[in-house]
């Protein structure tokens, strides 16, 4: 896993998103679905992998979001 990847993890009574390499959680949510949606947005914005953990801490799924290209930057 690369530094900067976003992990959705169980956090107390709710769920949180943590950026790999960071020391604190980025945001929290009361439900996994809510946290997962926020984590997906973060990963898309950063062009990194979103790792969703199960309640027991094991990895449930991974989604990679390549950094989107600005059409103004493409040649042609």
VEXGUDREN-275941 format. One record per atom (N, C-alpha, C, O): residue in one letter; x, y, z. Coordinates in Angstrom, 3 decimals. Atoms other than C-alpha are relative to their C-alpha. Layout:
BEGIN
[pt 'A', [X, Y, Z]];
...
***
This chain:
BEGIN
[pt 'X', [0.833, -1.178, 0.000]];
[pt 'X', [0.000, 0.000, 0.000]];
[pt 'X', [0.879, 1.243, 0.000]];
[pt 'X', [1.922, 1.292, 0.652]];
[pt 'X', [-0.798, -1.208, 0.159]];
[pt 'X', [1.239, 3.426, -0.889]];
[pt 'X', [-0.421, 1.080, 0.980]];
[pt 'X', [-1.585, 1.179, 1.367]];
[pt 'X', [0.301, -1.122, -0.861]];
[pt 'X', [1.474, 6.419, 1.337]];
[pt 'X', [-0.975, 0.914, -0.719]];
[pt 'X', [-0.801, 1.218, -1.900]];
[pt 'X', [1.016, -0.857, 0.606]];
[pt 'X', [-1.533, 8.623, 0.720]];
[pt 'X', [-1.282, -0.735, -0.324]];
[pt 'X', [-2.306, -0.100, -0.577]];
[pt 'X', [1.224, 0.757, 0.235]];
[pt 'X', [-4.009, 5.782, 0.161]];
[pt 'X', [-0.985, 0.279, 1.128]];
[pt 'X', [-0.578, 0.562, 2.255]];
[pt 'X', [1.047, -0.288, -0.974]];
[pt 'X', [-7.329, 6.270, 1.963]];
[pt 'X', [-0.571, -1.316, 0.524]];
[pt 'X', [-0.956, -2.186, -0.257]];
[pt 'X', [0.537, 1.198, -0.635]];
[pt 'X', [-8.491, 3.616, 4.448]];
[pt 'X', [-1.281, 0.357, 0.754]];
[pt 'X', [-1.297, 1.298, 1.549]];
[pt 'X', [1.226, -0.125, -0.773]];
[pt 'X', [-12.066, 3.349, 5.725]];
[pt 'X', [0.046, -1.096, 1.051]];
[pt 'X', [0.100, -2.280, 0.719]];
[pt 'X', [-0.213, 0.936, -1.109]];
[pt 'X', [-11.830, 1.711, 9.157]];
[pt 'X', [-1.021, 0.208, 1.112]];
[pt 'X', [-1.605, 1.284, 1.246]];
[pt 'X', [0.841, -0.085, -1.194]];
[pt 'X', [-13.900, 0.950, 12.262]];
[pt 'X', [0.698, 0.937, 0.977]];
[pt 'X', [1.913, 0.865, 1.163]];
[pt 'X', [-0.581, -1.001, -0.897]];
[pt 'X', [-13.407, 3.772, 14.761]];
[pt 'X', [-0.977, 0.237, 1.142]];
[pt 'X', [-1.969, 0.946, 0.976]];
[pt 'X', [0.905, -0.145, -1.136]];
[pt 'X', [-15.014, 3.567, 18.191]];
[pt 'X', [-1.355, -0.608, -0.323]];
[pt 'X', [-1.442, -1.767, -0.729]];
[pt 'X', [1.355, 0.470, 0.318]];
[pt 'X', [-18.777, 3.272, 17.731]];
[pt 'X', [-0.377, 0.255, -1.455]];
[pt 'X', [-1.465, -0.127, -1.885]];
[pt 'X', [0.308, -0.330, 1.384]];
[pt 'X', [-18.584, 4.494, 14.134]];
[pt 'X', [1.114, -0.430, -0.937]];
[pt 'X', [1.787, -1.436, -0.713]];
[pt 'X', [-1.002, 0.282, 1.032]];
[pt 'X', [-16.290, 4.560, 11.119]];
[pt 'X', [0.774, 1.272, -0.296]];
[pt 'X', [0.303, 2.377, -0.024]];
[pt 'X', [-0.847, -1.157, 0.303]];
[pt 'X', [-13.478, 6.824, 9.963]];
[pt 'X', [0.801, -0.256, -1.263]];
[pt 'X', [0.940, -1.394, -1.712]];
[pt 'X', [-0.929, 0.075, 1.122]];
[pt 'X', [-11.232, 7.561, 7.020]];
[pt 'X', [1.340, 0.516, 0.477]];
[pt 'X', [1.436, 1.548, 1.142]];
[pt 'X', [-1.357, -0.379, -0.391]];
[pt 'X', [-7.508, 7.711, 7.529]];
[pt 'X', [0.888, -0.085, -1.235]];
[pt 'X', [0.839, -1.061, -1.984]];
[pt 'X', [-0.937, -0.014, 1.119]];
[pt 'X', [-4.886, 8.657, 4.979]];
[pt 'X', [1.283, -0.677, 0.459]];
[pt 'X', [1.859, -0.318, 1.486]];
[pt 'X', [-1.206, 0.742, -0.355]];
[pt 'X', [-1.960, 6.257, 5.017]];
[pt 'X', [1.191, 0.938, 0.089]];
[pt 'X', [1.438, 1.733, -0.817]];
[pt 'X', [-1.134, -0.871, -0.246]];
[pt 'X', [1.096, 7.967, 6.446]];
[pt 'X', [-0.361, 1.138, 0.944]];
[pt 'X', [0.522, 1.783, 1.509]];
[pt 'X', [0.452, -1.039, -0.917]];
[pt 'X', [-1.019, 10.393, 8.479]];
[pt 'X', [-0.170, -0.569, 1.402]];
[pt 'X', [-0.244, -1.785, 1.578]];
[pt 'X', [0.117, 0.459, -1.377]];
[pt 'X', [-1.367, 10.231, 12.240]];
[pt 'X', [-1.420, 0.077, 0.535]];
[pt 'X', [-1.747, -0.601, 1.509]];
[pt 'X', [1.362, -0.186, -0.482]];
[pt 'X', [-4.985, 11.294, 12.651]];
[pt 'X', [-1.001, -0.435, -1.063]];
[pt 'X', [-0.669, -0.549, -2.243]];
[pt 'X', [1.055, 0.300, 0.958]];
[pt 'X', [-8.273, 10.317, 11.074]];
[pt 'X', [-0.391, 1.295, -0.712]];
[pt 'X', [-0.325, 2.375, -0.125]];
[pt 'X', [0.383, -1.168, 0.783]];
[pt 'X', [-9.447, 12.669, 8.333]];
[pt 'X', [-1.432, 0.423, 0.279]];
[pt 'X', [-1.739, 1.614, 0.329]];
[pt 'X', [1.397, -0.284, -0.304]];
[pt 'X', [-13.152, 12.390, 9.097]];
[pt 'X', [-0.644, -1.238, 0.599]];
[pt 'X', [-0.115, -2.343, 0.476]];
[pt 'X', [0.719, 1.111, -0.614]];
[pt 'X', [-15.651, 10.224, 10.953]];
[pt 'X', [-1.447, 0.013, -0.471]];
[pt 'X', [-1.951, 1.021, -0.966]];
[pt 'X', [1.410, 0.137, 0.361]];
[pt 'X', [-19.163, 8.955, 10.286]];
[pt 'X', [-0.627, -1.050, 0.904]];
[pt 'X', [0.066, -1.911, 1.448]];
[pt 'X', [0.673, 0.957, -0.878]];
[pt 'X', [-21.766, 7.026, 12.222]];
[pt 'X', [-0.228, -1.340, -0.680]];
[pt 'X', [-0.363, -2.358, -0.002]];
[pt 'X', [0.207, 1.258, 0.713]];
[pt 'X', [-22.248, 4.410, 9.476]];
[pt 'X', [1.155, -0.281, -0.953]];
[pt 'X', [1.866, 0.631, -1.377]];
[pt 'X', [-1.056, 0.394, 0.930]];
[pt 'X', [-19.864, 2.475, 7.269]];
[pt 'X', [-0.272, 0.577, -1.382]];
[pt 'X', [0.648, 1.045, -2.053]];
[pt 'X', [0.344, -0.509, 1.332]];
[pt 'X', [-21.739, 3.530, 4.125]];
[pt 'X', [0.350, 1.477, -0.140]];
[pt 'X', [0.871, 1.905, -1.170]];
[pt 'X', [-0.302, -1.432, 0.011]];
[pt 'X', [-21.374, 7.207, 5.009]];
[pt 'X', [1.510, 0.231, -0.072]];
[pt 'X', [1.979, 1.054, -0.858]];
[pt 'X', [-1.462, -0.137, 0.000]];
[pt 'X', [-17.650, 6.852, 5.753]];
[pt 'X', [0.585, -0.470, -1.324]];
[pt 'X', [1.525, 0.132, -1.842]];
[pt 'X', [-0.499, 0.537, 1.261]];
[pt 'X', [-17.123, 4.774, 2.626]];
[pt 'X', [-0.210, 1.005, -1.134]];
[pt 'X', [0.655, 1.155, -1.997]];
[pt 'X', [0.266, -1.006, 1.035]];
[pt 'X', [-18.728, 7.463, 0.455]];
[pt 'X', [1.000, 1.155, 0.099]];
[pt 'X', [1.515, 1.623, -0.916]];
[pt 'X', [-0.973, -1.077, -0.197]];
[pt 'X', [-16.482, 10.150, 1.978]];
[pt 'X', [1.404, -0.459, -0.407]];
[pt 'X', [2.153, 0.288, -1.035]];
[pt 'X', [-1.305, 0.552, 0.358]];
[pt 'X', [-13.431, 7.906, 1.579]];
[pt 'X', [0.185, -0.119, -1.500]];
[pt 'X', [1.262, 0.157, -2.028]];
[pt 'X', [-0.045, 0.110, 1.463]];
[pt 'X', [-14.266, 7.262, -2.069]];
[pt 'X', [0.269, 1.365, -0.617]];
[pt 'X', [1.095, 1.486, -1.522]];
[pt 'X', [-0.214, -1.363, 0.506]];
[pt 'X', [-14.479, 11.024, -2.708]];
[pt 'X', [1.449, 0.441, 0.206]];
[pt 'X', [2.070, 1.017, -0.688]];
[pt 'X', [-1.386, -0.374, -0.302]];
[pt 'X', [-11.123, 11.562, -1.018]];
[pt 'X', [0.975, -0.705, -0.946]];
[pt 'X', [1.898, -0.079, -1.467]];
[pt 'X', [-0.896, 0.774, 0.858]];
[pt 'X', [-9.456, 8.787, -3.044]];
[pt 'X', [-0.063, 0.485, -1.445]];
[pt 'X', [0.960, 0.568, -2.124]];
[pt 'X', [0.156, -0.500, 1.371]];
[pt 'X', [-10.878, 10.092, -6.323]];
[pt 'X', [0.723, 1.334, -0.156]];
[pt 'X', [1.436, 1.544, -1.137]];
[pt 'X', [-0.663, -1.310, 0.051]];
[pt 'X', [-9.674, 13.637, -5.564]];
[pt 'X', [1.515, -0.131, -0.024]];
[pt 'X', [2.197, 0.633, -0.707]];
[pt 'X', [-1.449, 0.171, -0.113]];
[pt 'X', [-6.179, 12.363, -4.726]];
[pt 'X', [0.582, -0.919, -1.066]];
[pt 'X', [1.794, -0.924, -1.285]];
[pt 'X', [-0.491, 0.957, 0.991]];
[pt 'X', [-5.961, 9.707, -7.452]];
[pt 'X', [0.752, -1.141, 0.649]];
[pt 'X', [1.816, -1.534, 0.172]];
[pt 'X', [-0.659, 1.064, -0.747]];
[pt 'X', [-5.103, 6.953, -4.949]];
[pt 'X', [-0.947, -1.176, 0.204]];
[pt 'X', [-2.072, -1.178, -0.296]];
[pt 'X', [0.796, 1.179, -0.285]];
[pt 'X', [-6.378, 3.604, -3.723]];
[pt 'X', [-0.879, 0.247, 1.236]];
[pt 'X', [-0.454, 0.880, 2.202]];
[pt 'X', [0.919, -0.057, -1.146]];
[pt 'X', [-9.406, 3.395, -1.397]];
[pt 'X', [-0.113, -1.422, 0.531]];
[pt 'X', [-0.580, -2.320, -0.170]];
[pt 'X', [0.001, 1.317, -0.631]];
[pt 'X', [-9.090, 0.457, 1.005]];
[pt 'X', [-1.094, 0.001, 1.061]];
[pt 'X', [-1.041, 0.762, 2.027]];
[pt 'X', [1.122, 0.076, -0.939]];
[pt 'X', [-12.307, -0.492, 2.809]];
[pt 'X', [0.184, -1.233, 0.873]];
[pt 'X', [0.269, -2.356, 0.375]];
[pt 'X', [-0.201, 1.088, -0.945]];
[pt 'X', [-11.862, -2.588, 5.930]];
[pt 'X', [-1.333, -0.506, 0.539]];
[pt 'X', [-2.318, 0.230, 0.594]];
[pt 'X', [1.166, 0.576, -0.656]];
[pt 'X', [-14.372, -4.937, 7.519]];
[pt 'X', [0.032, 0.392, 1.471]];
[pt 'X', [1.002, 0.982, 1.949]];
[pt 'X', [0.085, -0.342, -1.416]];
[pt 'X', [-15.488, -4.535, 11.110]];
[pt 'X', [1.131, -0.637, 0.812]];
[pt 'X', [1.566, -0.077, 1.818]];
[pt 'X', [-1.081, 0.682, -0.723]];
[pt 'X', [-12.800, -7.029, 12.205]];
[pt 'X', [1.387, 0.521, -0.365]];
[pt 'X', [2.388, 0.034, 0.159]];
[pt 'X', [-1.265, -0.605, 0.382]];
[pt 'X', [-10.082, -4.915, 10.561]];
[pt 'X', [0.616, -0.555, -1.267]];
[pt 'X', [1.534, 0.045, -1.826]];
[pt 'X', [-0.528, 0.581, 1.241]];
[pt 'X', [-9.436, -7.205, 7.587]];
[pt 'X', [-0.485, 0.819, -1.195]];
[pt 'X', [-1.530, 1.468, -1.146]];
[pt 'X', [0.358, -0.747, 1.204]];
[pt 'X', [-9.493, -5.689, 4.117]];
[pt 'X', [-1.179, -0.682, -0.688]];
[pt 'X', [-1.148, -1.882, -0.959]];
[pt 'X', [1.187, 0.511, 0.664]];
[pt 'X', [-12.894, -6.098, 2.490]];
[pt 'X', [0.029, 0.255, -1.496]];
[pt 'X', [-0.358, -0.608, -2.284]];
[pt 'X', [-0.106, -0.327, 1.427]];
[pt 'X', [-12.306, -4.345, -0.824]];
[pt 'X', [1.000, 1.117, -0.217]];
[pt 'X', [1.336, 1.874, 0.694]];
[pt 'X', [-0.932, -1.045, 0.417]];
[pt 'X', [-9.907, -2.105, -2.706]];
[pt 'X', [-0.484, 0.570, -1.325]];
[pt 'X', [-0.926, -0.165, -2.208]];
[pt 'X', [0.346, -0.664, 1.247]];
[pt 'X', [-10.649, 0.420, -5.401]];
[pt 'X', [1.081, 1.017, -0.302]];
[pt 'X', [1.440, 1.824, 0.556]];
[pt 'X', [-1.048, -0.932, 0.397]];
[pt 'X', [-8.002, 2.335, -7.314]];
[pt 'X', [-0.599, 1.063, -0.907]];
[pt 'X', [-1.305, 0.761, -1.869]];
[pt 'X', [0.498, -1.125, 0.786]];
[pt 'X', [-8.806, 5.749, -8.685]];
[pt 'X', [1.186, 0.767, -0.558]];
[pt 'X', [1.844, 1.515, 0.165]];
[pt 'X', [-1.119, -0.750, 0.589]];
[pt 'X', [-6.226, 7.080, -11.124]];
[pt 'X', [-0.332, 1.487, -0.027]];
[pt 'X', [-1.489, 1.881, -0.176]];
[pt 'X', [0.201, -1.455, 0.030]];
[pt 'X', [-5.743, 10.820, -11.038]];
[pt 'X', [-0.589, 0.362, -1.361]];
[pt 'X', [-0.049, 0.002, -2.407]];
[pt 'X', [0.650, -0.361, 1.253]];
[pt 'X', [-8.098, 12.262, -13.611]];
[pt 'X', [0.845, 1.044, -0.721]];
[pt 'X', [1.489, 1.889, -0.100]];
[pt 'X', [-0.781, -0.945, 0.805]];
[pt 'X', [-6.494, 14.171, -16.429]];
[pt 'X', [-0.850, 1.190, -0.360]];
[pt 'X', [-2.021, 1.061, -0.717]];
[pt 'X', [0.667, -1.218, 0.417]];
[pt 'X', [-7.411, 17.723, -17.107]];
[pt 'X', [0.063, 0.031, -1.529]];
[pt 'X', [1.154, -0.037, -2.095]];
[pt 'X', [-0.022, -0.010, 1.482]];
[pt 'X', [-8.479, 17.865, -20.802]];
[pt 'X', [0.876, 1.112, -0.564]];
[pt 'X', [1.383, 0.988, -1.679]];
[pt 'X', [-0.849, -1.092, 0.476]];
[pt 'X', [-6.569, 21.140, -21.102]];
[pt 'X', [1.466, -0.382, -0.010]];
[pt 'X', [2.269, 0.255, -0.692]];
[pt 'X', [-1.399, 0.414, -0.064]];
[pt 'X', [-3.338, 19.294, -20.285]];
[pt 'X', [0.365, -1.006, -1.089]];
[pt 'X', [1.547, -1.247, -1.339]];
[pt 'X', [-0.301, 1.023, 1.008]];
[pt 'X', [-3.677, 16.676, -23.030]];
[pt 'X', [0.441, 0.659, -1.298]];
[pt 'X', [0.005, 1.755, -1.654]];
[pt 'X', [-0.501, -0.510, 1.275]];
[pt 'X', [-1.844, 17.124, -26.303]];
[pt 'X', [-0.997, -0.321, -1.103]];
[pt 'X', [-1.656, -1.361, -1.069]];
[pt 'X', [0.835, 0.300, 1.156]];
[pt 'X', [-3.783, 17.376, -29.516]];
[pt 'X', [-1.098, 0.878, -0.213]];
[pt 'X', [-1.856, 0.699, -1.167]];
***
